[in-house]
Amino acid sequence: MARTYRPTGILLDVMLPSMDGWSVIEHLKADPAVRHIPVHFISALDESARGRELGAVGFLTKPVTSEALTGAFERLLHFKADNTRRLLVVDDDPISRAAVRKLVASPTVEVVESASAEDALTKLNVSPYDCIVLDLGLPGMSGFDFLERMRSEAGQTPVVVYSARELTREESLRIREHTDSIVIKGARSPERLIDEVSLFLHSINQQGGAARDDTGEELAGRKVLVVDDDMRNIFALSKVLRAKGLEVSLAQDGQKALKVLNESPDIELVLMDVMMPIMDGYETIQEIRKDPRFGKLPIISLTAKAMRGDREKAWPPAPTTTCPSRSTFPSCCR
């Protein structure tokens, strides 16, 4: 019925025959066609925390008063397709905040930024938000302490933890008391972040739909440079990329890669092998970053033998003339 009628909202009981309410909401949220429809639980079971983790907008325990039911309807109507959702991004790095803003940009999403946990708590006490994107490495109060303070002072706003740091087992357990939505920044993280935020905002993200269809049409005509000394790798990569409509340039070592970039500065992406003769991938990346034209050129390092420390080597600090705003690991090096 949800797929057929696309309702404004769904009131869902937990104790249903054949398939219980938990399974129903899991199926709804896994289906891109209906995942944006807000779900409000009304059940004899008091499991509001589990409902929030699965993406419900609210939870009422029977028996329900008419006032509480009216509140549930108002909550569902808040997430109508044409209503504005409010997202709070808490991160001390303005570049990261701007990146998140760009990712979730939508006419129906208002993005508010905070550079510290203290400022975020102040904002939460002034007005409500539908979702929070939180970095853990904050100045002053840490992201961990913020989660605990927020729960005691500002209610149960859904939180998506979006951090570059790998979590220890103890840290992960501590965070999971407040949220199961943890996204570690990396190659697939933007897509995951969109999924998690859209789940809590109950919205269809305009960037997500076509991109996840994987038709490749959005890549047609884009220019990529493949740098690898193994002809088998070059052949395999170029075949796949050209099948998606990309224009592929090739180089078999670092020096040739620099020459290709100098002759074709409109290249938009570099796939860089690490283990190469003459000039390896790390040296080549450093040389590329010395040219102001390529300070923000995306480079993806590829290696068959990843070792501890390789990720850090692939993000060398850029010259201060290229990235004056940050001294180490500027985002343009990523």
KAJOUR-V905990 format. One record per run of one state. SS is the DSSP state (H for helix, E for strand, C for the rest). FROM is the first residue (numbers start at 1). TO is the last residue. If there is no record, write none. Layout:
# KAJOUR-V905990
ss:SS from:FROM to:TO
ss:SS from:FROM to:TO
This chain:
# KAJOUR-V905990
ss:C from:1 to:1
ss:H from:2 to:5
ss:C from:6 to:8
ss:E from:9 to:12
ss:C from:13 to:20
ss:H from:21 to:30
ss:C from:31 to:37
ss:E from:38 to:43
ss:C from:44 to:47
ss:H from:48 to:53
ss:C from:54 to:57
ss:E from:58 to:61
ss:C from:62 to:65
ss:H from:66 to:78
ss:C from:79 to:84
ss:E from:85 to:90
ss:C from:91 to:93
ss:H from:94 to:104
ss:C from:105 to:105
ss:E from:106 to:106
ss:C from:107 to:108
ss:E from:109 to:114
ss:C from:115 to:116
ss:H from:117 to:126
ss:C from:127 to:130
ss:E from:131 to:134
ss:C from:135 to:142
ss:H from:143 to:153
ss:C from:154 to:158
ss:E from:159 to:163
ss:C from:164 to:168
ss:H from:169 to:175
ss:C from:176 to:181
ss:E from:182 to:184
ss:C from:185 to:188
ss:H from:189 to:201
ss:C from:202 to:205
ss:H from:206 to:212
ss:C from:213 to:216
ss:H from:217 to:219
ss:C from:220 to:222
ss:E from:223 to:227
ss:C from:228 to:230
ss:H from:231 to:243
ss:C from:244 to:246
ss:E from:247 to:251
ss:C from:252 to:253
ss:H from:254 to:263
ss:C from:264 to:268
ss:E from:269 to:273
ss:C from:274 to:280
ss:H from:281 to:289
ss:C from:290 to:291
ss:H from:292 to:294
ss:C from:295 to:297
ss:E from:298 to:302
ss:C from:303 to:309
ss:H from:310 to:313
ss:C from:314 to:330
ss:H from:331 to:333
ss:C from:334 to:334
